[in-house]
Amino acid sequence: MPADFVFDRDRERRIGLPEAVLCSHKSPAQIAHAIGDALARRERRLFTRLDEAQVGALPAELVPSLDYDPLSRTGIVGGLPELTSPRTAIVTAGTSDLPVAAEAQRTLAFAGEAAERHADLGVAGLWRVMERREELAAMPVVIVVAGMEGALFSVLGGLIGGVLIAVPTSVGYGVAAGGRAALSTALASCAPGITVVNVDNGYGAATAALRVLHALNRA
């Protein structure tokens, strides 16, 4: 089993972001090995795309060491650090986008960064966005999570001046095409300077935010 893993133990020193374990397509035995390795080394470790069936198949003695959140499908070994005051807002267009937003929020928390979450601000009721405009404009980083046609990316991109990270989601049907419509909207947005990550990639959005926040810390 150890031959299945080559951990990048120097990554956090090198780029400021520790390696996370992507659990999709991994067996419970492989996940158990990664948990056991973290415990043996007394290292904190983040596990992403970890579903409840995989957790249920883990050896019983390992489960108490894993802080598991089913909404975000993330697990954390070693606990969370004390969180900073929020410098990131996470906005969802709808409640169906919450799993992706939760993945981003847990990834930030793993790094010690608190985030404010604002759910269900989709443009079908534009007043909901406008009610939160001043709060969002005060944040250095805003992660926007939206499926369907992804219009919220451009709306917020034209209203707030902080770093905006767009996360298209696979929420939608028909020509929404598993998130491709929202991804195209984000990439083609007329609002300048929007950063775009891959479909459903809450983890990627959070690590992009962390790079920005680390740069602010150095400045």
SEBALUM-678449 format. One record per residue (C-alpha): x, y, z; residue in one letter; residue number from 1. Coordinates in nm, 2 decimals, decimal comma. Example, Ala and Ser with C-alpha at 12.3 -4.5 7.8 and 13.67 -1.06 7.14 Angstrom:
+--------+--------+--------+------+------+
!     xx !     yy !     zz ! resn ! resi !
+--------+--------+--------+------+------+
!   1,23 !  -0,45 !   0,78 !    A !    1 !
!   1,37 !  -0,11 !   0,71 !    S !    2 !
+--------+--------+--------+------+------+
This chain:
+--------+--------+--------+------+------+
!     xx !     yy !     zz ! resn ! resi !
+--------+--------+--------+------+------+
!   0,00 !   0,00 !   0,00 !    M !    1 !
!   0,27 !   0,27 !   0,08 !    P !    2 !
!   0,40 !   0,24 !  -0,28 !    A !    3 !
!   0,06 !   0,38 !  -0,40 !    D !    4 !
!   0,15 !   0,72 !  -0,24 !    F !    5 !
!   0,43 !   0,96 !  -0,29 !    V !    6 !
!   0,34 !   1,25 !  -0,06 !    F !    7 !
!   0,47 !   1,60 !  -0,15 !    D !    8 !
!   0,58 !   1,68 !   0,20 !    R !    9 !
!   0,77 !   2,00 !   0,10 !    D !   10 !
!   0,47 !   2,16 !  -0,08 !    R !   11 !
!   0,36 !   2,39 !   0,20 !    E !   12 !
!   0,71 !   2,53 !   0,25 !    R !   13 !
!   0,75 !   2,57 !  -0,13 !    R !   14 !
!   0,42 !   2,74 !  -0,22 !    I !   15 !
!   0,24 !   2,80 !   0,10 !    G !   16 !
!  -0,03 !   2,54 !   0,04 !    L !   17 !
!  -0,01 !   2,18 !   0,18 !    P !   18 !
!  -0,10 !   1,88 !  -0,03 !    E !   19 !
!  -0,46 !   1,77 !   0,00 !    A !   20 !
!  -0,57 !   1,41 !  -0,06 !    V !   21 !
!  -0,83 !   1,38 !  -0,34 !    L !   22 !
!  -1,04 !   1,08 !  -0,24 !    C !   23 !
!  -1,24 !   1,03 !  -0,57 !    S !   24 !
!  -1,16 !   0,69 !  -0,72 !    H !   25 !
!  -0,95 !   0,59 !  -0,41 !    K !   26 !
!  -1,03 !   0,28 !  -0,22 !    S !   27 !
!  -1,11 !   0,29 !   0,15 !    P !   28 !
!  -0,78 !   0,11 !   0,21 !    A !   29 !
!  -0,59 !   0,38 !   0,03 !    Q !   30 !
!  -0,77 !   0,66 !   0,22 !    I !   31 !
!  -0,70 !   0,47 !   0,55 !    A !   32 !
!  -0,33 !   0,46 !   0,46 !    H !   33 !
!  -0,33 !   0,84 !   0,40 !    A !   34 !
!  -0,50 !   0,90 !   0,74 !    I !   35 !
!  -0,27 !   0,66 !   0,92 !    G !   36 !
!   0,03 !   0,84 !   0,77 !    D !   37 !
!  -0,09 !   1,18 !   0,89 !    A !   38 !
!  -0,15 !   1,04 !   1,24 !    L !   39 !
!   0,19 !   0,87 !   1,25 !    A !   40 !
!   0,36 !   1,20 !   1,15 !    R !   41 !
!   0,13 !   1,41 !   1,36 !    R !   42 !
!   0,05 !   1,62 !   1,05 !    E !   43 !
!  -0,27 !   1,79 !   0,97 !    R !   44 !
!  -0,42 !   1,68 !   0,64 !    R !   45 !
!  -0,72 !   1,77 !   0,43 !    L !   46 !
!  -0,92 !   1,51 !   0,24 !    F !   47 !
!  -1,15 !   1,63 !  -0,04 !    T !   48 !
!  -1,43 !   1,46 !  -0,24 !    R !   49 !
!  -1,47 !   1,21 !   0,04 !    L !   50 !
!  -1,81 !   1,05 !   0,03 !    D !   51 !
!  -2,01 !   0,90 !   0,32 !    E !   52 !
!  -1,97 !   0,54 !   0,18 !    A !   53 !
!  -1,59 !   0,58 !   0,19 !    Q !   54 !
!  -1,60 !   0,70 !   0,55 !    V !   55 !
!  -1,83 !   0,42 !   0,65 !    G !   56 !
!  -1,58 !   0,17 !   0,50 !    A !   57 !
!  -1,28 !   0,30 !   0,70 !    L !   58 !
!  -1,14 !   0,09 !   0,99 !    P !   59 !
!  -1,34 !   0,18 !   1,30 !    A !   60 !
!  -1,03 !   0,29 !   1,49 !    E !   61 !
!  -0,95 !   0,57 !   1,24 !    L !   62 !
!  -1,30 !   0,73 !   1,22 !    V !   63 !
!  -1,27 !   0,93 !   1,54 !    P !   64 !
!  -0,96 !   1,10 !   1,41 !    S !   65 !
!  -1,14 !   1,23 !   1,11 !    L !   66 !
!  -1,35 !   1,55 !   1,12 !    D !   67 !
!  -1,59 !   1,47 !   0,84 !    Y !   68 !
!  -1,84 !   1,71 !   0,69 !    D !   69 !
!  -2,09 !   1,55 !   0,45 !    P !   70 !
!  -2,21 !   1,87 !   0,28 !    L !   71 !
!  -1,86 !   1,96 !   0,16 !    S !   72 !
!  -1,74 !   1,60 !   0,14 !    R !   73 !
!  -1,42 !   1,70 !   0,32 !    T !   74 !
!  -1,24 !   1,53 !   0,61 !    G !   75 !
!  -0,97 !   1,69 !   0,83 !    I !   76 !
!  -0,71 !   1,51 !   1,03 !    V !   77 !
!  -0,54 !   1,71 !   1,31 !    G !   78 !
!  -0,82 !   1,96 !   1,37 !    G !   79 !
!  -0,87 !   2,32 !   1,26 !    L !   80 !
!  -0,64 !   2,60 !   1,36 !    P !   81 !
!  -0,77 !   2,92 !   1,52 !    E !   82 !
!  -0,95 !   3,12 !   1,25 !    L !   83 !
!  -0,87 !   3,47 !   1,15 !    T !   84 !
!  -1,13 !   3,74 !   1,11 !    S !   85 !
!  -1,30 !   3,68 !   0,77 !    P !   86 !
!  -1,13 !   3,83 !   0,47 !    R !   87 !
!  -1,32 !   3,62 !   0,22 !    T !   88 !
!  -1,69 !   3,60 !   0,13 !    A !   89 !
!  -1,84 !   3,30 !  -0,04 !    I !   90 !
!  -2,15 !   3,37 !  -0,24 !    V !   91 !
!  -2,38 !   3,11 !  -0,40 !    T !   92 !
!  -2,64 !   3,18 !  -0,66 !    A !   93 !
!  -2,87 !   2,91 !  -0,51 !    G !   94 !
!  -2,89 !   2,66 !  -0,23 !    T !   95 !
!  -2,80 !   2,38 !  -0,48 !    S !   96 !
!  -2,45 !   2,53 !  -0,50 !    D !   97 !
!  -2,39 !   2,49 !  -0,13 !    L !   98 !
!  -2,18 !   2,17 !  -0,15 !    P !   99 !
!  -1,92 !   2,35 !  -0,37 !    V !  100 !
!  -1,93 !   2,66 !  -0,15 !    A !  101 !
!  -1,88 !   2,44 !   0,16 !    A !  102 !
!  -1,58 !   2,27 !   0,00 !    E !  103 !
!  -1,42 !   2,62 !  -0,05 !    A !  104 !
!  -1,51 !   2,73 !   0,31 !    Q !  105 !
!  -1,36 !   2,41 !   0,47 !    R !  106 !
!  -1,05 !   2,44 !   0,26 !    T !  107 !
!  -1,00 !   2,80 !   0,38 !    L !  108 !
!  -1,07 !   2,70 !   0,74 !    A !  109 !
!  -0,81 !   2,42 !   0,72 !    F !  110 !
!  -0,56 !   2,71 !   0,64 !    A !  111 !
!  -0,69 !   2,92 !   0,93 !    G !  112 !
!  -0,90 !   3,16 !   0,72 !    E !  113 !
!  -1,25 !   3,22 !   0,82 !    A !  114 !
!  -1,50 !   3,30 !   0,55 !    A !  115 !
!  -1,85 !   3,46 !   0,54 !    E !  116 !
!  -2,10 !   3,26 !   0,34 !    R !  117 !
!  -2,39 !   3,43 !   0,17 !    H !  118 !
!  -2,63 !   3,17 !   0,01 !    A !  119 !
!  -2,91 !   3,20 !  -0,25 !    D !  120 !
!  -2,82 !   3,54 !  -0,40 !    L !  121 !
!  -2,91 !   3,44 !  -0,75 !    G !  122 !
!  -3,00 !   3,71 !  -1,01 !    V !  123 !
!  -3,35 !   3,59 !  -1,05 !    A !  124 !
!  -3,41 !   3,81 !  -0,74 !    G !  125 !
!  -3,15 !   4,08 !  -0,80 !    L !  126 !
!  -3,26 !   4,26 !  -0,48 !    W !  127 !
!  -3,09 !   3,98 !  -0,28 !    R !  128 !
!  -2,75 !   4,08 !  -0,43 !    V !  129 !
!  -2,81 !   4,45 !  -0,38 !    M !  130 !
!  -2,89 !   4,40 !  -0,01 !    E !  131 !
!  -2,55 !   4,24 !   0,05 !    R !  132 !
!  -2,35 !   4,47 !  -0,19 !    R !  133 !
!  -2,18 !   4,68 !   0,08 !    E !  134 !
!  -2,08 !   4,37 !   0,28 !    E !  135 !
!  -1,93 !   4,20 !  -0,02 !    L !  136 !
!  -1,75 !   4,52 !  -0,14 !    A !  137 !
!  -1,57 !   4,53 !   0,19 !    A !  138 !
!  -1,41 !   4,19 !   0,14 !    M !  139 !
!  -1,06 !   4,16 !  -0,02 !    P !  140 !
!  -1,17 !   3,83 !  -0,19 !    V !  141 !
!  -1,51 !   3,71 !  -0,30 !    V !  142 !
!  -1,57 !   3,36 !  -0,43 !    I !  143 !
!  -1,88 !   3,34 !  -0,64 !    V !  144 !
!  -2,04 !   2,99 !  -0,69 !    V !  145 !
!  -2,31 !   2,96 !  -0,95 !    A !  146 !
!  -2,46 !   2,71 !  -1,20 !    G !  147 !
!  -2,73 !   2,75 !  -1,46 !    M !  148 !
!  -2,62 !   3,04 !  -1,69 !    E !  149 !
!  -2,37 !   3,19 !  -1,44 !    G !  150 !
!  -2,50 !   3,54 !  -1,47 !    A !  151 !
!  -2,40 !   3,62 !  -1,11 !    L !  152 !
!  -2,03 !   3,63 !  -1,20 !    F !  153 !
!  -2,07 !   3,93 !  -1,42 !    S !  154 !
!  -2,32 !   4,10 !  -1,20 !    V !  155 !
!  -2,09 !   4,09 !  -0,90 !    L !  156 !
!  -1,79 !   4,16 !  -1,12 !    G !  157 !
!  -1,95 !   4,49 !  -1,21 !    G !  158 !
!  -2,04 !   4,58 !  -0,85 !    L !  159 !
!  -1,74 !   4,51 !  -0,63 !    I !  160 !
!  -1,37 !   4,59 !  -0,65 !    G !  161 !
!  -1,20 !   4,30 !  -0,47 !    G !  162 !
!  -1,06 !   3,99 !  -0,62 !    V !  163 !
!  -1,35 !   3,79 !  -0,76 !    L !  164 !
!  -1,31 !   3,41 !  -0,81 !    I !  165 !
!  -1,58 !   3,25 !  -1,02 !    A !  166 !
!  -1,67 !   2,88 !  -0,96 !    V !  167 !
!  -1,91 !   2,75 !  -1,22 !    P !  168 !
!  -2,11 !   2,45 !  -1,09 !    T !  169 !
!  -2,28 !   2,16 !  -1,26 !    S !  170 !
!  -2,62 !   2,27 !  -1,12 !    V !  171 !
!  -2,87 !   2,31 !  -1,40 !    G !  172 !
!  -3,03 !   2,10 !  -1,68 !    Y !  173 !
!  -3,05 !   2,10 !  -2,06 !    G !  174 !
!  -2,81 !   2,34 !  -2,22 !    V !  175 !
!  -2,65 !   2,41 !  -1,88 !    A !  176 !
!  -2,45 !   2,10 !  -1,99 !    A !  177 !
!  -2,31 !   2,00 !  -1,65 !    G !  178 !
!  -2,16 !   2,35 !  -1,58 !    G !  179 !
!  -2,02 !   2,43 !  -1,93 !    R !  180 !
!  -2,27 !   2,71 !  -1,98 !    A !  181 !
!  -2,17 !   2,88 !  -1,65 !    A !  182 !
!  -1,80 !   2,82 !  -1,73 !    L !  183 !
!  -1,84 !   2,99 !  -2,07 !    S !  184 !
!  -2,02 !   3,28 !  -1,91 !    T !  185 !
!  -1,74 !   3,33 !  -1,66 !    A !  186 !
!  -1,47 !   3,31 !  -1,92 !    L !  187 !
!  -1,65 !   3,54 !  -2,16 !    A !  188 !
!  -1,76 !   3,79 !  -1,89 !    S !  189 !
!  -1,74 !   4,16 !  -1,98 !    C !  190 !
!  -1,66 !   4,24 !  -1,61 !    A !  191 !
!  -1,28 !   4,28 !  -1,62 !    P !  192 !
!  -1,04 !   4,08 !  -1,40 !    G !  193 !
!  -1,25 !   3,79 !  -1,30 !    I !  194 !
!  -1,05 !   3,47 !  -1,21 !    T !  195 !
!  -1,22 !   3,15 !  -1,31 !    V !  196 !
!  -1,16 !   2,79 !  -1,18 !    V !  197 !
!  -1,29 !   2,46 !  -1,31 !    N !  198 !
!  -1,65 !   2,34 !  -1,28 !    V !  199 !
!  -1,74 !   2,24 !  -0,91 !    D !  200 !
!  -1,38 !   2,32 !  -0,80 !    N !  201 !
!  -1,44 !   2,47 !  -0,46 !    G !  202 !
!  -1,10 !   2,35 !  -0,34 !    Y !  203 !
!  -0,93 !   2,53 !  -0,63 !    G !  204 !
!  -1,12 !   2,85 !  -0,56 !    A !  205 !
!  -1,01 !   2,84 !  -0,20 !    A !  206 !
!  -0,65 !   2,78 !  -0,28 !    T !  207 !
!  -0,66 !   3,07 !  -0,53 !    A !  208 !
!  -0,80 !   3,29 !  -0,25 !    A !  209 !
!  -0,52 !   3,17 !  -0,02 !    L !  210 !
!  -0,26 !   3,28 !  -0,26 !    R !  211 !
!  -0,41 !   3,63 !  -0,27 !    V !  212 !
!  -0,44 !   3,64 !   0,11 !    L !  213 !
!  -0,08 !   3,52 !   0,15 !    H !  214 !
!   0,03 !   3,80 !  -0,08 !    A !  215 !
!  -0,16 !   4,05 !   0,13 !    L !  216 !
!   0,01 !   3,92 !   0,44 !    N !  217 !
!   0,35 !   3,97 !   0,29 !    R !  218 !
!   0,26 !   4,32 !   0,17 !    A !  219 !
+--------+--------+--------+------+------+
